[in-house]
Amino acid sequence: MEKNQNISLFSDSKADNEETNKKTKTLFITLNGKKVEMPIEEIFDSSRFNSIKAVTYSADEKFINKICSNFEKVDIIIGIQNEQVQLRGLKAFTANAVNYLREDPVEFLENLNNGNKKKLVNRTWTVRVPISATVHSKFYILQGETESRIILGSANMSENAFSEKSNQFENIAIFDNSEMLDTYLEYFELINSRCIDFVGKMLLEKAKAKLERKKNEKAGNQEINITFNYGSEKDEARLLVSQDFSEGIEKTVKELTADLNDEEAKNETDEARYLEQSLLEKGRLGKEEKEKTIYAVRMVEAVFNKRSRKKENFINSPETYKKAVKKIMEVRTAIKVTEDVAERKKLILREQDMGNGHSGLFLIKEDDTAVPFGQEATESEIKASIENFYTLIENYKKFTFDYDDDYGSLIMENILYAFTSPFVQSIRKKLKSSALEISPFYFVGGAARSGKSKLMDITVKLMGIEKQKLIYNNIVGNKKDKKKAAIMTQIESWMYEDNILPLMIDEIDEDFFRNKKRGNELITNVSTVTAESLKMTPCFIGNTNASEFLLPERAARRSIYIQNSHKFKKEMLMESTEAFDELFDKLDDSLFNDFVIRFAEKLSDDDTEWKNYSGNSNVLDFLYWTREIFKEYFKIAGKLLKTKNFLQKILKKN
């Protein structure tokens, strides 16, 4: 984004609805041979049918939650995308095993809503994947007490396939009460016989034990969520996945090598083990997919005993495999450059838990337990918070030179960006091809004594998670040797971490902007990689006294830079310090706790429009819904009618 090309607090924005309205419906449907139009809810009608069997090449958990939640019995076979479609025997087994481990059953389980997790745990649901064959079929069998439905066609079990808003052409043929029912039920069972449970026995047992423990801990009708805590517990869950996977492998490998002698079986096994190279060498994988694939490949390789020449010993013992897997999982731990590196709190987002009064945010405690974050504020708390914002603006107006209402809007935008930052990656997901237009880097620059540090302190307190900001040159403690490079290494490590708590860093020195190996590479690489992978990573909010914004054009386009040239008046230093200290003492995190719940509601609503633009410009306004929520706050506080000048001016901006 260009220098000072900020989006004002309450600017009018327009939704990009024209393109959606003009779109042709891309899902072609026939019912018993006649072309029809049917909404998804009618296609998968749980009021007529109480069970569903699905075979799909790929699936997403959100869509499964949407269409399957009201069925009593659900059996899903997910083919899992595999480029090695024509492989047979041990090679097919190995390729499927890599894909199975790459898809992460732990994440799949966590992404189901609470009710569906419990159904999976209680075995009224099954989710299976092929292990010795490739499945490319797509069909759905719905059954009720007196009715049945078969759905055939090209559509996978995903929103993109069944949505009318999609730009992807799909077709389905629906047959109600068809004579083909028994034939397709037999076909389903044939495919099912070549599959294993995607969420295996050991992982389900752990989830069930966790559910029972939580039931005993909670009283009444409190909602119970099955999640695996960040850190050691999640690693333990993934270890169980690998053990589930290893169970039965020996039997499968013996079946696949039964007709081969030792030498032939060894050759086949060696060829199977090196299949991953064809995936990695094709260069089609993004950074995250590549990392997942390498991880999965190493997990599968650990199954095989590379030294054995006898086919009965090709598979490692469970104890040997478990040790190898633990080593592989250790590699995934984030680095810490020195022992003096400041500890950061951890905030994670589970998108499946957003909405219905939940933010989807969880704070990770020292014992790795996940505590839900967010709480609705009372009307009096909202009024008090908005009054504090007015006091904040009045302080800047009184104590800085050349204050104007544009400057007031910049102060507020700092806070709005920080409040929105935990959801930036989720917004980028919604915008897909426009993800790069949303920057995870936000810098405020300008002269010393312009209140940048004060504002960051205030923002940190308003969010209520960290006790204080980070100081750039203190990040790696007292390290003297190659300190600047070490600082960059640590920041980069944090920026790729599964932790969406924003980095709030003050006093960034000029070297960060001047040295192309520092800020330029960090901003360019992180912005691009996180836009492609869309992992839940943090934003970087930084202050600098650097006199100029010296980043090369590519990095400058991928960051937001706000110039603050309004210095505090020296002669009023004591009075301004007292005024800001008095305000600081009044601040709390009640508004931020409320905001995250309201914003999560917007993100969880599929009808929310995210392509909004600032006035008549082509600048994507990703803070549009943040502004709308703050308008609600100002209205609750009674400030929209009796507003002060800075807000009046902002509301009129186009």
Protein Blocks (a to p, Z undefined) as FASTA:
>chain_A
ZZhiacdfklccdddfklmmmpccfbdcdeehiacdddfklmmccklpcbdcdddfbdcf
klmmmmmmmpfbdcdddebpafklmbghjllmmmmmmmmmmnopmlmmmmpcfklmmmmm
nopaccdddfkbccfbdcdddddfkbccddedjbdcdfklmpckbcbdcdddddehiakl
mmmmmmmmmmmmmcccfbafklmmmmmmmmmmmmmmpgcjbdcdddddehjlmmmmmmmm
mmmmmgoklmmmmmmmmmpcfklmmmmmmmmmmmmmmmmmnopacfklmmmmmmmmmmmm
mmpcfkbcbfklmpccfklmmmmmmmmmmmmpccdfblklccdddddddfklggjhiahi
acddfkopacdedddddfklmmmmmmmmmmmmmmmmmmpghiafklmmmmmmmmmmmmmm
mmmmmmmmmnmmmmmmpcfbdcdeddehkommmmmmmmmmmnomambdcdfklmnojafg
hklmmmmmmmmmmmmpccfbdcddehiafklmmmmklmmmmmmmmmmmmmmnopacdddd
dddfbfbdcbdfklmmmpccdddfbdcdfklmmmmmmmmmmmmmmpccklmmmmmmmmmm
mmmpmkbcfbdcehjbfbdcfklmmmmmmmmmmmmnopmmmccfklmmmmmpZZ
